[in-house]
Amino acid sequence: MEQLSTKHLLGIKNLTPEDIQLIFQTADEFKDVINRPIKKVPSLRDITIANVFFENSTRTKLSFELAEKRLSADIVNFSSSNSSVKKGETLLDTVNNILSMKVDMVVMRHASPGAPHFLSKHIDANIVNAGDGTHEHPTQALLDTYSIRERLGDVAGKKVAIIGDILHSRVALSNIFALQKLGAEVMVCGPNTLLPKYISSLGVKVELDVKKALQWCDVANILRIQLERQHIKYFPSLREYSLYYGVNKALLDSLDKEIVVMHPGPINRGVELNSDVADSENAIILDQVENGVAVRMAVLYLLASVSK
Amino acid sequence: MQNRLLLGHPQLAITIGRLCQQLIENHQNFGNTVLLGLQPRGIFLAERVKERLESFTGTDINLGYLDATFFRDDFRRRDSPVRANATKIDFLIEGKKVILIDDVFYTGRSVKAALDAMTAFGRPEKVELLALVVRNYAKHVPIFPDYIGKKVNTLDNQKVLVEWKNEGEKVDEDNVWLINKEG
């Protein structure tokens, strides 16, 4: 297969395993490109991409922007904080106005789940979901699984524990879909209050004890406590969360095996992850960041090449 | 129209041998010369050329693989996209004489893309092009090989297929075919 089965990247749920493998194989070549002295290729030189961010983002936005520039695309950046959205303009009007400026692709982050899906039904450009509320964050899941493949050789058959705030995490949902499509076993672990009620219906194991989860897995993907999305108290205090669910060196040393530690960032150091683990040999957190650019280059390149 | 054998055994081996002798004539001991096989099909020819050159000269010769997919000028203009292959160049080409190797030279656009792709690895002293088969009267750009195995006249609805032994397919020996495309 040489072409994605979809014109948009709205979520991992819409991708086939073959799509994911094609993205990985293409990302391998882009990773080679970004490690050369000249880190740029002319593939998207005739394409304009709008980065439309209705929610704050640092690393995802930077990573997309860098990927776009490495592919020689023209870029327009939009953030809602200093835009007409503040004046009451609708999402569709905002994006249509941007598209009137002859934009070919839209990379969008929005607080509402399904916003990119809604947009894909109304506009002709390729749409990349850069995170829609607590729903999906497909490129994060792709770079996470790509990083596992890079470190362990393959994703199939590996045991991956996703630990922390599953309830508010779009990264968790996208990772579950991606890992399962690639043949990995998935466990979620966190306090009961941060586990969605129907999570087991997704075919994942559920564990409340972090040590048991770590003992079971080959890879631990530790999620950030998303205080900005928590409008009620889900646990007594950050100190208590750290005590029961924080991953530290002592905890890893107590296991009888080595595991790979991941984190989508930004890390709340000392809460879900201690510095003695985040900065250790076990952690592939900075590899994830580097792979993020290569994977996003692959996604943009492959979507742009989908026959209209 | 029947498919036609352009080069079979032993003519193909003799042709590769002759190309190698021409290269030796111009590059002597290959002290400052490297080979770059163009992905995806040129690498098999490049491996055979390297093998023959090393047996003739008794020296180790650098061989790399160059993929020009991201530098092509027909992106979003083709019916189906070209899949990227690995670029593997473990040596510097800055100041070196580079011999680009491809199995079939057709329009020249792939070679143009390869020349662009190569700039990421340095500025060579000189670049030459070797092609096993040249399709006459088809080039779109002012580029032409310096070393040619065989020239053939072809139609647009034909393609040249170079089959290499041990390439994963069930091929008993190296052959070059002129194939009539379906439709």
Chai-1 contact restraints between the chains, C-beta under 6 A:
chainA,res_idxA,chainB,res_idxB,connection_type,confidence,min_distance_angstrom,max_distance_angstrom,comment,restraint_id
A,E2,B,S80,contact,1.0,0.0,6.0,A-B,restraint_1
A,E2,B,P81,contact,1.0,0.0,6.0,A-B,restraint_2
A,E2,B,R83,contact,1.0,0.0,6.0,A-B,restraint_3
A,Q3,B,P81,contact,1.0,0.0,6.0,A-B,restraint_4
A,T26,B,A84,contact,1.0,0.0,6.0,A-B,restraint_5
A,E29,B,A84,contact,1.0,0.0,6.0,A-B,restraint_6
A,D32,B,T87,contact,1.0,0.0,6.0,A-B,restraint_7
A,R36,B,A120,contact,1.0,0.0,6.0,A-B,restraint_8
A,I38,B,A120,contact,1.0,0.0,6.0,A-B,restraint_9
A,V41,B,F70,contact,1.0,0.0,6.0,A-B,restraint_10
A,S43,B,F70,contact,1.0,0.0,6.0,A-B,restraint_11
A,S43,B,F75,contact,1.0,0.0,6.0,A-B,restraint_12
A,S305,B,P81,contact,1.0,0.0,6.0,A-B,restraint_13
